[in-house]
Amino acid sequence: MPSVKDASQSMILWQSDGILLISGNVSVYNSTSSTEAITIQIVGAATNVFTVFPGNTISYAGKDLESVRIINIQSNPSLYLEGKYCCQFTCCL
């Protein structure tokens, strides 16, 4: 059974309003200053999970996008995460 110590958090980078159909590109960079890899979850027509190691970038193109978030963020005072993300979307009316 996981303890409170093992609890992880998530952080929403972007979330759709649920009304418009969104397609587009998402890029996430994890800085070399980060102490650990980050786990990115992109939910759309399919749910995809990516691990981005320090100094690396992932890029994703998809349709029916719903959200982009960092998941499994550990509650660790020595953890340091830094990075950038870019989203380029097209709304389908």
NORHU-V578159 format. One record per backbone hydrogen bond with DSSP energy under -0.5 kcal/mol. NH is the residue of the N-H (numbers start at 1). CO is the residue of the C=O. E is the energy in kcal/mol with one decimal. If there is no record, write none. Layout:
# NORHU-V578159
[[NH & CO & E] [NH & CO & E]]
This chain:
# NORHU-V578159
[[6 & 3 & -0.9] [7 & 4 & -1.4] [9 & 73 & -2.5] [11 & 70 & -2.5] [13 & 68 & -2.8] [14 & 68 & -2.0] [16 & 66 & -3.1] [21 & 92 & -1.0] [22 & 20 & -0.6] [23 & 90 & -2.4] [24 & 62 & -2.5] [25 & 88 & -2.5] [26 & 60 & -2.8] [27 & 86 & -2.5] [28 & 58 & -2.3] [29 & 84 & -3.3] [30 & 56 & -2.6] [31 & 29 & -0.6] [31 & 82 & -2.8] [34 & 31 & -1.3] [35 & 80 & -2.9] [36 & 80 & -0.6] [38 & 52 & -2.5] [39 & 71 & -0.7] [40 & 38 & -0.6] [40 & 50 & -3.1] [41 & 69 & -2.9] [42 & 40 & -0.5] [42 & 48 & -2.9] [43 & 41 & -0.5] [43 & 67 & -2.4] [44 & 42 & -0.5] [44 & 46 & -1.4] [45 & 63 & -2.1] [48 & 42 & -2.7] [48 & 46 & -0.5] [50 & 40 & -2.9] [52 & 38 & -3.2] [52 & 50 & -0.5] [53 & 51 & -0.6] [55 & 30 & -3.1] [56 & 30 & -0.6] [56 & 53 & -2.0] [58 & 28 & -2.2] [60 & 26 & -2.5] [62 & 24 & -2.5] [65 & 22 & -3.0] [66 & 43 & -3.5] [67 & 43 & -1.7] [68 & 14 & -2.7] [69 & 41 & -2.1] [70 & 11 & -2.7] [71 & 39 & -2.9] [71 & 69 & -0.5] [73 & 9 & -3.1] [74 & 72 & -0.7] [75 & 7 & -1.1] [76 & 74 & -1.6] [79 & 76 & -2.0] [84 & 29 & -1.6] [86 & 27 & -2.4] [88 & 25 & -2.7] [90 & 23 & -3.3] [92 & 21 & -2.9] [93 & 91 & -0.7]]
